[in-house]
């Protein structure tokens, strides 16, 4: 898939495909994405690398979830997490209360978890392979 072929009406979550915490988070989003808002791309994939370059993020230094809204904006670190929670609606919008905290402070906490995620939650040998039922939610 090429950048111009991305669905324009979906928000794209770029995630660490070998991180167990990230995998659990993506599974959680899929389960609660009642309005079918999100699509997913592993950062390690060819498309993930193209997307990072397209939006101007150095793929070598990325240690964060990225939310990309084609043609609109992109978010990363804690702001991406809060925007994803907002997109899930319902009780999840309560998380947006954390937007009152300075971004730098939120990102410090985010970076601490990101730095330790493999140690705390483990790492897979390869990226998540979606089941046939979920394959349409993952972009290649």
C-alpha positions in Angstrom: 0.0 0.0 0.0 1.2 3.5 -0.8 0.6 6.7 1.2 -1.9 8.0 -1.3 -4.0 4.8 -1.0 -4.5 5.1 2.8 -8.2 5.3 3.8 -9.0 9.0 4.3 -11.8 8.4 6.7 -9.8 6.3 9.2 -7.3 7.3 11.9 -4.2 5.2 11.6 -2.3 4.0 14.7 1.3 3.2 14.2 2.5 0.9 17.0 5.5 -1.2 18.0 4.6 -4.6 16.5 6.9 -6.6 18.7 6.0 -5.1 22.1 3.6 -7.1 24.3 2.2 -4.0 26.0 1.6 -2.4 22.6 -0.1 -5.5 21.3 -2.4 -5.6 24.3 -3.2 -2.0 23.8 -4.1 -2.5 20.2 -6.3 -5.5 21.0 -8.0 -3.2 23.6 -8.6 -0.5 21.0 -9.9 -3.0 18.5 -12.4 -4.4 21.1 -13.7 -0.9 22.0 -13.6 0.7 18.6 -17.4 0.5 18.1 -17.5 3.1 15.3 -14.7 1.5 13.3 -12.5 4.6 13.5 -9.0 3.1 13.6 -6.7 1.2 11.3 -3.3 -0.2 12.5 0.2 -0.4 11.1 3.3 -1.8 12.8 6.1 0.7 13.0 8.5 -2.0 11.8 6.6 -2.6 8.6 7.5 -1.1 5.2 4.3 1.0 5.3 5.0 2.1 8.9 8.4 3.3 7.9 7.0 5.2 4.8 4.3 6.8 7.0 6.8 8.0 9.5 9.0 9.6 6.8 5.8 11.1 5.2 4.8 12.9 8.3 8.4 13.9 9.2 9.3 11.6 12.1 12.7 10.0 12.0 12.0 6.3 12.0 15.3 5.5 13.7 14.5 7.4 16.9 10.8 6.5 17.3 9.9 4.9 20.5 6.3 5.9 20.6 2.8 5.2 19.4 1.8 7.6 16.6 -1.8 8.5 15.6 -2.0 9.8 12.0 -5.2 11.4 10.6 -4.5 11.5 6.8 -4.5 15.0 5.5 -5.3 16.5 8.9 -2.7 15.9 11.7 -0.5 13.5 13.5 0.1 13.0 17.2 2.7 11.0 19.2 3.5 9.9 22.7 1.0 10.9 25.4 -1.0 13.1 23.0 -1.5 10.2 20.6 -2.7 8.0 23.5 -5.2 10.7 24.7 -6.5 11.3 21.1 -7.0 7.5 20.7 -9.0 7.4 24.0 -11.1 10.4 22.7 -11.8 8.5 19.5 -13.1 5.5 21.5 -15.8 7.7 23.0 -17.9 6.8 26.0 -16.0 6.3 29.3 -12.7 6.5 27.5 -13.1 10.3 27.0 -12.6 10.6 30.7 -8.9 10.1 30.0 -8.8 13.4 28.1 -8.8 15.1 31.5 -5.1 14.4 31.5 -4.8 17.0 28.7 -4.8 19.7 31.4 -1.3 18.4 32.4 1.6 20.0 30.5 2.6 17.9 27.5 6.2 17.7 28.7 5.1 16.2 32.0 2.8 13.7 30.3 5.5 12.7 27.9 8.0 12.1 30.7 5.7 9.5 32.2 5.0 8.1 28.7 8.7 7.9 27.9 9.4 6.1 31.2 6.9 3.4 30.4 8.1 3.2 26.8 11.8 2.8 27.9 10.8 -0.1 30.3 8.1 -1.7 28.3 10.2 -4.7 27.0 11.6 -5.4 30.5 8.1 -5.2 32.2 5.9 -6.8 29.5 8.3 -8.6 27.2 8.9 -8.6 23.5 7.8 -10.9 20.6 10.2 -12.3 18.1 8.1 -10.9 15.2 5.2 -8.5 14.6 1.6 -9.3 15.4 -0.1 -11.4 12.7 -3.8 -10.5 12.8 -6.5 -13.2 12.6 -8.5 -13.4 9.4 -11.4 -11.7 11.1 -9.2 -8.7 12.0 -7.0 -8.5 8.9 -9.1 -5.7 7.4 -8.1 -3.4 10.3 -4.4 -3.8 9.6 -2.8 -1.9 6.7 0.1 -3.4 4.7 
